[in-house]
Each structure stands twice: as structure tokens, then as C-alpha cells.
Amino acid sequence: MTLIGRTRARGIETLTLDSPHNRNALSAALVGELASCLADCAKEDAVRAIVLTHTGNTFSAGADLKDPPDPDALVGLLRQIVELGKPVVARVTGHVRAGGLGLLAACDIAAASTESTFAFTEVRIGVAPAVISLTLLPRTDPRALARHYLTGERFDAAEAARIGLVTTAGDDVDAVLEPILDGLRRAAPEALTETKRLLTAKVLETFDRDAAHLTALSARLFASPHAREGMTAFLERRDPSWVE
């Protein structure tokens, strides 16, 4: 079963997360297939930029609790997007949760519809937004991120734009993206590559410094009793035992 749709128009390759049975959760299979598609795009001169979007009403629900990706594979995917020599643009018309926000933050540009919602739900199931911090901490307002990391509250597209999680938001996300994609088509390919390298240098420093520690932290927390209780409660649609 193919989990990533692919289309191309005027140099823009669109990769579509298409795993509706789990709301495009980051399963081991989806992470692997997306990484493979991105590697293909990197080799093709005809691809000027990549749009990453989704089917259904959810961009990504975060890690698939039934088939989670290996933390190293998720780190590899996030770094692959950041390092890719072509711009990657996220197109969001639905909800984004937990690990999906790390994927969103890895993209160079992100546009969301005003119907989109966002939440860092990790603390509510007994874990922490560890690996995804590699892309989020260098690019997002730290005071706002503290609130949203610690509370797991849901917030809207206007807040996501205010704190730097997305670049821009509007009622019609394709209208918002039109001048952005036009600008990318007008840019010289080598100039895009070198300019992206300038923009991502600080993010890659975070990967070099923190990836091993955050991967180990993620593995430790997911194996903890709190995580087992939190994930069981989530799957059973009840509050975990620590809720007052």
C-alpha cells in the first residue's frame, strides 16, 4: 500500500501524506516511504521545490502508537528535509499534532488554512516532544513554545503564525501559496540550494549537538510506566491516572 502520493506541475513536486486509517500518523512505514520519496526528488533536476501536504482533515496526528518509527529514523527524516538541496514547503489544511509538528517545522516554508489546529500533546500521554525539538527549538518563539509544550493546549493558525511555527495562514491556503511557489519557480536552482544552506545552518548545528541525547530521551520516556499508562488511556479514550 502506497502511503505517499506524488504529482508534479511546473517543477513543483507535491508529496501527499495518504494514510487515512491513522490520520497520517508517523508510522515506521510512512516515515520510510517519505524518506525514499524525498531522496528521489533530491536527484531530479526537474524538481525545483517540494510541497508536502496531506489527504483528509489531519496533516499528521504524530507518532503512530501502534507502529512507531525508530527514533533514529525520525531524526533522519527531519534532517533529510532540512538538508535537502531544494526548498520544502508544507501545505496544511487540517490538524497537526505532536510529532507532526516536528515535520512541519523541518520544512523551509509552511502555509496553513485558518481551519487548521495545532497541539503538542506529548505531555498528556506521559512523554516529551524530544526528537521534534531539533527542528522546533531553533525556529519557534521560546516563550510561546514553553506554554504549548507544557500544557498540550490546542491553538489556531493565527497563533501558529505568530510564534513562527508556520510562515503564513489564510482562508484559502492555495491562494496564500501561489506567490510563494511563483517565487521559487523564478529562482535559480543553485541559488536556492545555497540560500537554503545559509538558512538551515543553525538548525543543523542543533542536530549535530543534540540528536543523540534527544533520541535517547525519547526512547527512555516511551518505555516508562507513565507512557504506558498515557498511551493506554489514549487508546481507551479515557483520562490517564494522573489527571486530577
Secondary structure, DSSP 8 states (H G I E B T S, - for coil): ---EEEEEETTEEEEEE--GGGTT-B-HHHHHHHHHHHHHHHH-TT--EEEEEESTTEEE-SB-SSS---HHHHHHHHHHHHH-SS-EEEEESSEEETHHHHHHHHSSEEEEETT-EEE--GGGGT----TTHHHHTTTS-HHHHHHHHHH---EEHHHHHHTTSSSEEESSHHHHHHHHHHHHHHS-HHHHHHHHHHHHHHHHHHHHHHHHHHHHHHHHHHTSHHHHHHHHHHHTTS--TT--
